[in-house]
């Protein structure tokens, strides 16, 4: 069972119209979460994992301690970028395809494929 639902970026392309205050807050939280190099590496590891999900046991080698990895994964979940599921003693993370598509659309203005 999912511990947290991933949230699709809420906003139209930046070139479409000015973002509302709420849209800007939501978007800023996502990009703030990704602005840390360790978080970006973890997000990339999950996004590029076979089958679209990764066990925390397989993505922890990012040059920081396990508690720090857990902290960074928590921040990515709080920003709506990752969803997780506990299976026994391990937690598996995944990036919803709609999150990546929505972020791409926000920046490029391109409609999702």
NORVENQUI-V836149 format. One record per helix or strand of 3 or more residues. SS is the DSSP state (hx for helix, st for strand). FROM is the first residue (numbers start at 1). LEN is the number of residues. If there is no record, write none. Layout:
# NORVENQUI-V836149
ss->SS from->FROM len->LEN
ss->SS from->FROM len->LEN
This chain:
# NORVENQUI-V836149
ss->st from->2 len->3
ss->hx from->21 len->14
ss->hx from->37 len->11
ss->hx from->50 len->3
ss->st from->53 len->3
ss->hx from->56 len->3
ss->hx from->66 len->13
ss->st from->83 len->5
ss->st from->90 len->5
ss->hx from->97 len->12
